[in-house]
Amino acid sequence: MTASPNRRFRAALVQLRSGRAVEPNLEMAEALIRRAAQGGAVYVQTPENTALMELEPALTIKAAQSEDESIGLKRLRPLAAELGIYLHIGSLAIKLDGTRVANRSYLIEPKGEIAARYDKLHMFDVDLGQGESHQESAHCRPGKKAVLADLPFGRLGLSICYDLRFPQLYRALATAGAEFIAVPAAFTRQTG
């Protein structure tokens, strides 16, 4: 990829505490994305689980939709086009079948088309003690490949949250030409 001579750009990271109801999460995300674009951002990133942060796997599966039906994509793709920005949706729960979802990140280009998709490779399976446990692999299928996306200001390596604990992914992205890397995340209070 040959980037433009002026590689400077303004990025914005949306700070969002998604809850268990999709519509209010998307309303807040949209308001913050608009605010970022009004401030001059041409690349805006939302966090992991932008549309839904559900702790019960069965409820995540029930609420998730296929990519074609995704309310989050139907709402945020036209927003990227309206604002003329690269919108990086940190992740959405995308239904794969009746028992599994993908924790999938999307890069939407300024015309509203999907420029890249990335399924989280490393599942958040931890026992935190005092009865708190998270087993993302029980309801989420891991991705199979690393993903790079070419933007006018450089090559972006995509990852999600818990991937951060696996340096070989970032080594592979850098070796493949990533000039910057995105790590949208949603941390629990205990994991910080």
N, C-alpha and C positions, 0 to 999 in steps of 0.2 A: 504494500500500500504506500502511496506517496501522499503524505499529509500536506495540507496547504502551508505556505511559508509562515503564516501567522498561526501558530499552534496555541496561542492563548485562548482560553475560554472560561466562562463562568459556570461553575457547577453549584448545585444546591442539594443538600441532603435533608429530606423531609423527616422530621422527628415526629413519629406517630405512635401512640400506644393503642394499637388495635384491640378491640374487644370481641365479644361473642355475637355481635349483630353486624351483618355485612353492610347494610345501608348507611348507618352512622359512620362506619369506618371509611367508606368510599366518599361520603360527603366531606369529612374532615380532610382526607387525602386530597380531594379535588381543590378544596379551598387553599391548602398549603402549597400545592403544585402551582396554582394560579399566582399565589403570592410570590413564589420563587421566580416564575417567569416574568412577572412584573418588575422584579428586582434585577432582571437581566440575565438570569440563568438560561443557558441553552442546553444543558444536560442536568436533568433533575432525577434523583434517585429516591425511591420510597423504601421502607424497611421490608424485611422478611415478613410474611403473613400480613400483607397490606390490607386485604379485605376481611380477614378473619383470624383471630387468635383464639382457638378453641383447644382446651386442655383434654377434652374427652375424645379419643380417637373415633368412636362410633358417631359422634356428633359432627366431627370434621368430615367424615366420609358422607354423611347425610347431607351436609350443607354444600359440599364441593360439587362443581359442575365440570362438564367436559370443556375443552378449549373452545369449541364452537358455541357453547351455551354460556360461557363465563360472563357473568354480570360485570365483573371487574374489567375484563377486556373490552366488553361492549361500551363501558363508560369511559375508560381511560385511553383507548386508542383514538377516538375522536377528539378527546381533550388535547392529546399531543399534536394532532393535526391543527386544531384551532389555534393553539399557542405557538406552533412552529418550532417545537423543541424535541430533543431526544429525551424520551421518558423511560427510565429504567425502573420497571416495577420489581421491587426487591424479590417478592415471590407471591404466588397465589397457589392455593390447594386446587390442583386440577384432577378431576376424577378420571381414573383409568378403567376401573370396573367397580363392582359392588363392594370390594374389600380393600382397594388400594387407591392412593392418590399419588401424584407427583408434587413435590415442593419445587415449583417451577418459576424461574425468573424470566422476565421478558424485557427486551430492549425494543422500544417502539420508536421508529424514525419520525421525522417531522411531517410526513404525509399520513401518519397513522398506521402504517404497515409494520408488521413484526419483522424486525431486522435480525433478531437472534433470540433463541430459547436456550435455557440452561436448566437441567434438572439437578438438584443438589446431590452430590456424590456420596457424602458422608453423613450417615444418619446419627441423630442426637439420641444415643442410647446411654443413659447414665443413671446411677443410683446415688442420690445426694445425701442419703441418711435421713433419719427421723421420718421414715415412711415416704419420702418424696422420691419418685422415680419417673423418668421420661423414657419411653421406648418408641421413638419415631419409626423404627423399622417395623413395628407391629402393624402399621397402617399406611406406610409410605414406601414406595419403591424407589431405590436410589437410581440416579442417572448412570450413564455408561461412558460419558466422554466429557473432556474439558472443552470449553467453548471460548473462542475469540470473536470479537466483532470489530470491524473497521469503522471508525468515526472520522469526520473531517479533521479532527485534532489529534488523532492517534489510535493505536490499536488497544482495545479494552479486553482484559481477561475477566470472565465472569465466575463468581463463586457465591456461596451463601453460608453465612453464619458459622456453623460447626466445622465447615470445610477448613476454617482458619487453623485448626489444630493439625493439619496434614500438609507439611511443607512441600512434599513432593508434587502436589498439585500446582503450587505457585512456581516451583522450579520449572515444571513442564510448561506452564503458561509463559513464563519469561523466556525460556528457550525457544518457544514457538513465536516469539515476537511481541508479547504483551508489553505495552509501554506504561500502562497503569492498570490497576486491578480494583474491582469493586467487590465489597464484602457486605452486602445488606444483611442486617441481623435483627433478631428479636431475642434478647437475653432474659432469663428468669432473674428474679431478685437474688437467689442463692448462687447462681453462676456468674453474676455480675456482668 
